[in-house]
Amino acid sequence: MSEQSNAERELATLLVESLNLEGVEPAGIDPEAPLFGDGLGLDSIDALELALAISKQYGFQLRSDSDDNRRIFGSLRALSAHVEQHRAS
């Protein structure tokens, strides 16, 4: 498993808390593993809840109709990179 960066660790904590993931430790999320399907096993409802939590925490909207969502939500690392690029300073 890859080491999480500070930004990834912060986002992993938000993910676990906002989705009430039972038995998942934020530090145990592999930053390169898929968030959906075989990886963490999230679904489309989780994606909506996570997008809402990110907008509250980081001050920008993730658009549900974006063609990039599959890439953005591909892994914790990809999501973290997107958040760091767009977060309100």
C-alpha positions as CSV (number, residue, x, y, z in Angstrom):
1,M,0.0,0.0,0.0
2,S,1.2,3.5,-0.8
3,E,1.8,6.1,1.9
4,Q,-1.0,8.7,2.3
5,S,0.0,12.4,2.0
6,N,-1.3,14.8,4.6
7,A,-4.0,16.0,2.2
8,E,-5.0,12.4,1.4
9,R,-5.2,11.6,5.2
10,E,-7.4,14.6,5.8
11,L,-9.7,13.6,2.9
12,A,-9.8,9.9,4.0
13,T,-11.0,11.1,7.4
14,L,-13.7,13.2,5.8
15,L,-14.7,10.2,3.6
16,V,-15.0,7.8,6.5
17,E,-16.8,10.3,8.8
18,S,-19.2,11.7,6.1
19,L,-20.2,8.2,4.9
20,N,-20.2,6.5,8.3
21,L,-18.0,3.7,7.1
22,E,-18.1,1.1,9.8
23,G,-14.8,-0.7,10.4
24,V,-12.8,1.4,8.0
25,E,-9.8,3.3,9.3
26,P,-8.9,6.4,7.3
27,A,-5.2,5.5,7.5
28,G,-6.1,2.0,6.1
29,I,-7.5,3.4,2.8
30,D,-4.9,2.7,0.0
31,P,-4.6,6.1,-1.8
32,E,-4.3,4.3,-5.1
33,A,-7.1,1.7,-4.7
34,P,-10.5,2.3,-6.4
35,L,-13.1,4.0,-4.2
36,F,-15.9,2.2,-6.1
37,G,-16.5,-1.4,-7.0
38,D,-13.8,-3.8,-5.9
39,G,-11.9,-1.2,-3.9
40,L,-13.6,0.6,-1.1
41,G,-17.0,-0.5,-2.5
42,L,-18.7,2.9,-2.6
43,D,-21.8,3.5,-4.7
44,S,-23.4,6.4,-6.4
45,I,-25.3,7.6,-3.3
46,D,-21.9,7.6,-1.5
47,A,-20.5,9.7,-4.3
48,L,-23.3,12.3,-3.8
49,E,-22.8,12.4,-0.1
50,L,-19.0,12.7,-0.5
51,A,-19.4,15.5,-3.0
52,L,-21.6,17.4,-0.6
53,A,-19.1,16.9,2.3
54,I,-16.2,18.1,0.1
55,S,-18.1,21.2,-0.9
56,K,-18.8,22.1,2.7
57,Q,-15.2,21.3,3.8
58,Y,-13.3,22.7,0.9
59,G,-15.6,25.4,-0.5
60,F,-16.1,24.2,-4.1
61,Q,-18.7,22.2,-5.9
62,L,-18.1,18.8,-7.6
63,R,-20.6,18.8,-10.5
64,S,-22.6,15.6,-10.8
65,D,-22.7,15.9,-14.6
66,S,-19.0,16.2,-15.1
67,D,-17.4,13.8,-17.6
68,D,-14.3,13.8,-15.4
69,N,-16.1,12.3,-12.3
70,R,-15.0,8.7,-13.1
71,R,-11.4,9.9,-13.1
72,I,-11.8,12.3,-10.1
73,F,-13.5,9.7,-7.9
74,G,-11.2,6.9,-9.2
75,S,-9.1,6.7,-6.0
76,L,-8.3,8.7,-2.9
77,R,-5.1,10.0,-4.6
78,A,-7.0,11.2,-7.6
79,L,-9.8,12.8,-5.5
80,S,-7.2,14.5,-3.2
81,A,-5.3,15.9,-6.2
82,H,-8.5,17.4,-7.6
83,V,-9.5,18.8,-4.2
84,E,-6.0,20.4,-3.7
85,Q,-6.2,21.9,-7.2
86,H,-9.7,23.5,-6.6
87,R,-10.1,24.2,-2.9
88,A,-10.9,27.7,-1.9
89,S,-7.8,29.3,-0.4
